[in-house]
Amino acid sequence: MKKLALHWQILLGMALGVIFALLMTNFSWGDDFIGDWIKPFGTIFIKALKLIAVPLILASLIKGVSDLKDISSLSKMGLRTIVTYVFTTVIAVSIGLAVVNTVKPGGTIGEDTRDELVEAYGGEAQKRQEAAKMQKEAGPLQALIDIVPDNIVGASSNNRNMLQVIFFAIFFGIGMILIPEKTAAPVKGFIDGFNEVILKMIDLIMLAAPYGVFALLAALVVEAPSADLFAALGMYALCVLVGLALMVGVYILLVWVYTKKTPSFFLKGMGPAQLLAFSTSSSAATLPVTMERVEEHIGVKKEVTSFVLPIGATINMDGTSLYQAVAAVFIAQAFGMDLSFGTQLGIIATATLASIGSAAVPGAGMVMLVIVLAQAGIPEAGLALIFAVDRPLDMCRTVVNVTGDGAVSMMVAKSQDKLGDPTVKDWDDNYKK
């Protein structure tokens, strides 16, 4: 009997997790049972993925840069990558603004619902405001300063410092290019072998993916806010989801027009990475799977995936930037504010820059949203209005972030003539070797 493909296993695990949680909520002890005995396995799965995120970026990015052989190849690929990422982010923010201004979901939020949400989530909103305030007060060039680590060991100890790790990896790879090839050979041999070990660790971790997402979804169901709060914010959530769906359509169109690959080919190749992104709400945690899918199932050469995808997981947050635009206008509408065209242009610029600075971890976009709100003159206290539905939307926007990484890697690979045929037809082929 043929083994079920991984993406179907993950989808089955998600569905069973939801069904199991709904059944357990009928018992007085059900929520505690899931929290104490089921959720920890989901947490372990996420931690295992995060465990290899920094080693993967170091190994793959150093290998990717050193494989380019010369600085000119690096500069061409780097410029095309960043320009494409910024281009798609601007499109995402513009789509978000168009949807939220058309639907106007803020008018559906009543006074009682707003007061209830502010009371329930005001403390959490205050913490996010304080974090964003510290980031704002640091100065206009603080983001540039933060890219350069003063201690690579310290930077590698926290997944929120991905930009610092990427800076070191690129710097290290450039150093390998500039020294004689014979001198660099032992280091390159170690890096190549280290990268293969990390990839094999990914294979082993992914064997547990269906069970991990089962636990994650079961915990999410029992921890979700009450139904009446979801109903009050339904129009806002719908705007975000419509915008995200439109952005996925943009990716499909760009891939189809630029690389001549069909939508079904692209979506099938990215399927497991998208499902894992939905489960974990973390581009960084999903990065190992994204790299595996794009390289082996879509056909992007390793020298492109090892460079473009780690950078994308850190700076390409199209789903997050789209959500920030929708959320900012929604909060303004809820408070009865009428944003001018100039203010909304400012939202496009700020959301684009803020998405670049967002950490590739769950909930990071919420902190950056406060900066977007402050730039537009929207009361930051309105952040509490959207906390109730942020978690499921975070899951959805992470799917878009990861999909965007895959699409851009295909476009960059096509421009470099490094887009070939997939090396395997199905993920399960990896385990038959």
LOLUMDREN-293874 format. One line per 8 residues: number of its first residue (from 0); for each residue x, y, z of C-alpha. Coordinates in nm, 3 decimals, padded with zeros to 5 digits, always signed. Layout:
<nodes>
NUM = X Y Z; ... $
</nodes>
This chain:
<nodes>
0 = +00.000 +00.000 +00.000; +00.142 +00.335 -00.103; +00.233 +00.571 +00.180; +00.016 +00.882 +00.209; +00.196 +01.194 +00.082; +00.324 +01.433 +00.348; +00.092 +01.721 +00.266; -00.208 +01.487 +00.302 $
8 = -00.068 +01.360 +00.632; -00.035 +01.718 +00.758; -00.385 +01.807 +00.640; -00.524 +01.496 +00.810; -00.339 +01.583 +01.130; -00.487 +01.935 +01.126; -00.841 +01.806 +01.073; -00.812 +01.540 +01.342 $
16 = -00.668 +01.798 +01.581; -00.972 +02.023 +01.539; -01.218 +01.733 +01.569; -01.041 +01.596 +01.877; -01.045 +01.937 +02.047; -01.415 +01.989 +01.974; -01.493 +01.649 +02.125; -01.281 +01.716 +02.433 $
24 = -01.452 +02.050 +02.502; -01.765 +01.852 +02.591; -01.587 +01.732 +02.907; -01.509 +01.955 +03.203; -01.152 +01.827 +03.210; -01.103 +01.838 +02.830; -00.936 +02.179 +02.804; -00.689 +02.098 +03.082 $
32 = -00.612 +01.761 +02.926; -00.525 +01.918 +02.590; -00.323 +02.195 +02.755; -00.127 +01.954 +02.978; -00.089 +01.644 +02.759; -00.142 +01.742 +02.392; -00.015 +02.097 +02.343; +00.339 +02.015 +02.470 $
40 = +00.396 +01.788 +02.168; +00.311 +02.077 +01.935; +00.549 +02.299 +02.130; +00.825 +02.037 +02.102; +00.770 +02.015 +01.724; +00.803 +02.393 +01.682; +01.111 +02.402 +01.904; +01.271 +02.124 +01.698 $
48 = +01.221 +02.327 +01.381; +01.353 +02.644 +01.544; +01.647 +02.445 +01.677; +01.788 +02.401 +01.328; +01.684 +02.741 +01.187; +02.010 +02.921 +01.272; +02.241 +02.631 +01.173; +02.046 +02.596 +00.847 $
56 = +02.079 +02.965 +00.761; +02.450 +02.968 +00.846; +02.527 +02.654 +00.646; +02.302 +02.717 +00.348; +02.376 +03.089 +00.309; +02.754 +03.049 +00.344; +02.738 +02.764 +00.093; +02.513 +02.964 -00.141 $
64 = +02.739 +03.271 -00.138; +03.065 +03.075 -00.171; +02.921 +02.870 -00.460; +02.872 +03.189 -00.662; +03.251 +03.198 -00.715; +03.270 +03.576 -00.769; +03.132 +03.895 -00.614; +02.958 +04.010 -00.934 $
72 = +02.728 +03.705 -00.928; +02.644 +03.778 -00.564; +02.562 +04.144 -00.629; +02.337 +04.063 -00.926; +02.139 +03.799 -00.739; +02.119 +04.010 -00.423; +01.990 +04.317 -00.607; +01.726 +04.121 -00.798 $
80 = +01.615 +03.944 -00.481; +01.570 +04.259 -00.273; +01.403 +04.459 -00.553; +01.157 +04.175 -00.618; +01.076 +04.138 -00.248; +01.010 +04.511 -00.209; +00.798 +04.512 -00.526; +00.572 +04.232 -00.402 $
88 = +00.543 +04.395 -00.058; +00.420 +04.724 -00.207; +00.163 +04.527 -00.410; +00.049 +04.347 -00.093; -00.001 +04.668 +00.107; -00.187 +04.830 -00.182; -00.421 +04.529 -00.210; -00.490 +04.547 +00.164 $
96 = -00.578 +04.916 +00.149; -00.802 +04.867 -00.155; -01.000 +04.586 +00.014; -01.044 +04.757 +00.352; -01.149 +05.089 +00.195; -01.403 +04.910 -00.022; -01.562 +04.694 +00.247; -01.523 +04.940 +00.540 $
104 = -01.540 +04.677 +00.815; -01.482 +04.929 +01.097; -01.841 +05.043 +01.081; -01.961 +04.700 +01.199; -01.784 +04.725 +01.538; -02.024 +04.831 +01.809; -01.940 +05.029 +02.123; -02.005 +04.739 +02.362 $
112 = -01.786 +04.501 +02.166; -01.502 +04.753 +02.152; -01.517 +04.814 +02.528; -01.516 +04.440 +02.596; -01.213 +04.378 +02.376; -01.019 +04.671 +02.520; -01.086 +04.542 +02.871; -00.987 +04.185 +02.780 $
120 = -00.673 +04.261 +02.577; -00.569 +04.606 +02.698; -00.280 +04.471 +02.906; -00.135 +04.275 +02.614; -00.178 +04.574 +02.385; +00.013 +04.790 +02.634; +00.309 +04.551 +02.624; +00.318 +04.569 +02.244 $
128 = +00.298 +04.950 +02.256; +00.594 +04.966 +02.495; +00.801 +04.735 +02.273; +00.721 +04.945 +01.966; +00.796 +05.269 +02.155; +01.145 +05.144 +02.239; +01.200 +05.058 +01.873; +01.082 +05.403 +01.759 $
136 = +01.296 +05.594 +02.009; +01.610 +05.411 +01.901; +01.663 +05.642 +01.602; +01.613 +05.624 +01.223; +01.930 +05.421 +01.159; +01.890 +05.179 +01.449; +01.762 +04.909 +01.215; +02.089 +04.938 +01.018 $
144 = +02.293 +04.919 +01.340; +02.100 +04.613 +01.454; +02.194 +04.421 +01.139; +02.561 +04.407 +01.242; +02.619 +04.174 +01.539; +02.889 +04.241 +01.797; +02.897 +03.873 +01.888; +02.794 +03.603 +01.643 $
152 = +02.750 +03.348 +01.923; +02.511 +03.582 +02.104; +02.326 +03.662 +01.779; +02.288 +03.291 +01.703; +02.134 +03.226 +02.045; +01.804 +03.394 +01.953; +01.596 +03.332 +01.639; +01.483 +03.693 +01.649 $
160 = +01.834 +03.794 +01.540; +01.807 +03.633 +01.197; +01.925 +03.948 +01.014; +02.246 +03.944 +01.219; +02.303 +03.578 +01.141; +02.239 +03.644 +00.771; +02.485 +03.938 +00.775; +02.755 +03.717 +00.926 $
168 = +02.685 +03.431 +00.685; +02.704 +03.660 +00.379; +03.018 +03.828 +00.515; +03.176 +03.487 +00.581; +03.081 +03.363 +00.232; +03.231 +03.675 +00.071; +03.551 +03.611 +00.264; +03.563 +03.257 +00.125 $
176 = +03.523 +03.391 -00.231; +03.807 +03.640 -00.189; +04.070 +03.395 -00.061; +04.243 +03.137 -00.288; +04.016 +02.844 -00.370; +04.273 +02.594 -00.242; +04.287 +02.768 +00.096; +03.907 +02.781 +00.124 $
184 = +03.860 +02.415 +00.022; +03.876 +02.261 +00.375; +03.626 +02.516 +00.510; +03.398 +02.467 +00.210; +03.411 +02.091 +00.253; +03.305 +02.125 +00.617; +03.022 +02.368 +00.529; +02.894 +02.137 +00.253 $
192 = +02.893 +01.838 +00.486; +02.735 +02.039 +00.768; +02.459 +02.152 +00.531; +02.382 +01.791 +00.433; +02.357 +01.689 +00.798; +02.111 +01.971 +00.868; +01.900 +01.869 +00.569; +01.887 +01.511 +00.696 $
200 = +01.779 +01.641 +01.039; +01.496 +01.823 +00.860; +01.385 +01.495 +00.703; +01.375 +01.331 +01.046; +01.183 +01.617 +01.208; +00.929 +01.620 +00.926; +00.837 +01.261 +01.000; +00.669 +01.403 +01.312 $
208 = +00.495 +01.689 +01.127; +00.142 +01.535 +01.118; +00.154 +01.473 +01.493; +00.295 +01.818 +01.564; +00.021 +01.999 +01.373; -00.243 +01.776 +01.537; -00.129 +01.903 +01.877; -00.100 +02.265 +01.763 $
216 = -00.449 +02.280 +01.613; -00.608 +02.103 +01.910; -00.455 +02.358 +02.148; -00.563 +02.650 +01.929; -00.927 +02.539 +01.928; -00.956 +02.518 +02.308; -00.773 +02.851 +02.356; -00.975 +03.048 +02.099 $
224 = -01.187 +03.347 +02.212; -01.564 +03.324 +02.239; -01.782 +03.305 +01.927; -01.955 +03.640 +01.974; -01.623 +03.826 +01.960; -01.530 +03.644 +01.640; -01.866 +03.741 +01.491; -01.814 +04.109 +01.581 $
232 = -01.479 +04.111 +01.400; -01.587 +03.886 +01.114; -01.584 +04.157 +00.849; -01.233 +04.265 +00.944; -01.112 +03.905 +00.928; -01.286 +03.860 +00.594; -01.106 +04.165 +00.453; -00.769 +04.025 +00.560 $
240 = -00.847 +03.682 +00.416; -00.971 +03.826 +00.084; -00.659 +04.041 +00.059; -00.433 +03.744 +00.134; -00.614 +03.531 -00.125; -00.570 +03.805 -00.385; -00.199 +03.824 -00.301; -00.161 +03.450 -00.356 $
248 = -00.328 +03.506 -00.692; -00.066 +03.773 -00.771; +00.213 +03.525 -00.692; +00.056 +03.261 -00.916; +00.022 +03.513 -01.199; +00.384 +03.634 -01.162; +00.515 +03.276 -01.160; +00.299 +03.179 -01.456 $
256 = +00.395 +03.480 -01.668; +00.763 +03.498 -01.575; +00.864 +03.133 -01.535; +00.594 +02.966 -01.752; +00.520 +02.721 -01.467; +00.152 +02.634 -01.421; -00.041 +02.735 -01.106; -00.099 +02.369 -01.016 $
264 = +00.273 +02.295 -01.038; +00.358 +02.586 -00.809; +00.085 +02.520 -00.553; +00.154 +02.145 -00.539; +00.522 +02.212 -00.487; +00.460 +02.461 -00.207; +00.172 +02.268 -00.043; +00.348 +02.110 +00.258 $
272 = +00.537 +02.432 +00.335; +00.212 +02.630 +00.323; +00.037 +02.385 +00.556; +00.326 +02.392 +00.800; +00.333 +02.773 +00.787; -00.038 +02.772 +00.872; +00.024 +02.543 +01.170; +00.329 +02.720 +01.316 $
280 = +00.265 +03.087 +01.222; +00.641 +03.119 +01.175; +00.832 +03.173 +00.852; +01.155 +03.089 +01.035; +01.022 +02.758 +01.166; +00.891 +02.673 +00.818; +01.214 +02.772 +00.640; +01.371 +02.423 +00.638 $
288 = +01.063 +02.277 +00.469; +01.034 +02.574 +00.230; +01.390 +02.520 +00.113; +01.333 +02.147 +00.067; +01.015 +02.197 -00.136; +01.145 +02.477 -00.358; +01.468 +02.299 -00.439; +01.358 +01.938 -00.481 $
296 = +00.995 +01.974 -00.592; +00.996 +02.299 -00.788; +01.342 +02.280 -00.940; +01.517 +02.593 -00.812; +01.892 +02.532 -00.793; +02.051 +02.508 -00.448; +02.271 +02.816 -00.495; +01.952 +03.023 -00.535 $
304 = +01.743 +02.866 -00.257; +02.029 +02.888 -00.006; +02.058 +03.261 -00.072; +01.708 +03.385 -00.154; +01.494 +03.189 +00.093; +01.679 +03.266 +00.420; +01.668 +03.636 +00.330; +01.300 +03.605 +00.235 $
312 = +01.212 +03.442 +00.567; +01.348 +03.754 +00.738; +01.258 +04.051 +00.518; +00.980 +03.931 +00.286; +00.661 +03.958 +00.495; +00.397 +04.035 +00.233; +00.115 +03.874 +00.431; +00.219 +04.067 +00.742 $
320 = +00.239 +04.401 +00.560; -00.102 +04.344 +00.398; -00.252 +04.266 +00.739; -00.092 +04.580 +00.887; -00.254 +04.798 +00.621; -00.598 +04.641 +00.673; -00.569 +04.654 +01.052; -00.459 +05.018 +01.058 $
328 = -00.749 +05.139 +00.844; -00.994 +04.911 +01.028; -00.894 +05.056 +01.366; -00.924 +05.409 +01.225; -01.272 +05.330 +01.095; -01.371 +05.181 +01.432; -01.273 +05.510 +01.599; -01.455 +05.714 +01.336 $
336 = -01.139 +05.854 +01.173; -01.124 +05.941 +00.802; -00.775 +05.879 +00.666; -00.656 +06.100 +00.382; -00.496 +05.967 +00.064; -00.159 +06.103 +00.177; -00.188 +05.925 +00.511; -00.264 +05.598 +00.336 $
344 = +00.039 +05.645 +00.110; +00.238 +05.681 +00.431; +00.089 +05.352 +00.549; +00.220 +05.185 +00.232; +00.573 +05.312 +00.296; +00.572 +05.238 +00.670; +00.416 +04.892 +00.637; +00.671 +04.801 +00.369 $
352 = +00.964 +04.904 +00.589; +00.807 +04.755 +00.902; +00.758 +04.419 +00.732; +01.130 +04.410 +00.653; +01.207 +04.457 +01.021; +00.956 +04.200 +01.148; +01.097 +03.890 +01.313; +00.997 +03.566 +01.140 $
360 = +00.816 +03.438 +01.451; +00.449 +03.425 +01.559; +00.295 +03.760 +01.653; +00.593 +03.978 +01.552; +00.377 +04.174 +01.307; +00.165 +04.300 +01.595; +00.457 +04.498 +01.741; +00.538 +04.651 +01.403 $
368 = +00.171 +04.740 +01.358; +00.199 +04.989 +01.644; +00.461 +05.181 +01.445; +00.229 +05.186 +01.143; -00.056 +05.316 +01.361; +00.162 +05.588 +01.514; +00.282 +05.706 +01.172; -00.079 +05.743 +01.055 $
376 = -00.193 +05.916 +01.375; -00.426 +05.629 +01.471; -00.473 +05.560 +01.845; -00.249 +05.268 +01.939; -00.500 +05.161 +02.203; -00.715 +05.037 +01.913; -00.469 +04.750 +01.886; -00.678 +04.570 +02.148 $
384 = -00.967 +04.555 +01.900; -00.798 +04.295 +01.683; -00.628 +04.069 +01.939; -00.925 +03.831 +01.948; -00.881 +03.719 +01.587; -00.510 +03.783 +01.545; -00.397 +03.425 +01.601; -00.592 +03.258 +01.317 $
392 = -00.511 +03.550 +01.085; -00.145 +03.521 +01.180; -00.158 +03.161 +01.061; -00.305 +03.269 +00.727; -00.067 +03.558 +00.664; +00.231 +03.332 +00.736; +00.109 +03.110 +00.450; +00.128 +03.414 +00.221 $
400 = +00.474 +03.507 +00.351; +00.607 +03.158 +00.271; +00.428 +03.145 -00.066; +00.589 +03.477 -00.157; +00.933 +03.343 -00.069; +00.878 +03.049 -00.302; +00.749 +03.266 -00.587; +01.035 +03.514 -00.565 $
408 = +01.294 +03.236 -00.553; +01.148 +03.096 -00.877; +01.160 +03.437 -01.045; +01.518 +03.504 -00.934; +01.620 +03.153 -01.043; +01.461 +03.208 -01.385; +01.651 +03.536 -01.428; +01.976 +03.353 -01.342 $
416 = +01.893 +03.052 -01.563; +01.890 +02.831 -01.254; +01.532 +02.700 -01.269; +01.528 +02.336 -01.375; +01.318 +02.024 -01.326; +01.228 +01.890 -00.979; +01.464 +01.620 -00.850; +01.181 +01.420 -00.686 $
424 = +00.815 +01.379 -00.770; +00.691 +01.343 -00.415; +00.826 +01.417 -00.070; +00.796 +01.051 +00.028; +01.062 +00.967 -00.231; +01.317 +01.106 +00.016; +01.237 +00.825 +00.257; +01.256 +00.545 +00.000 $
432 = +01.626 +00.597 -00.061 $
</nodes>
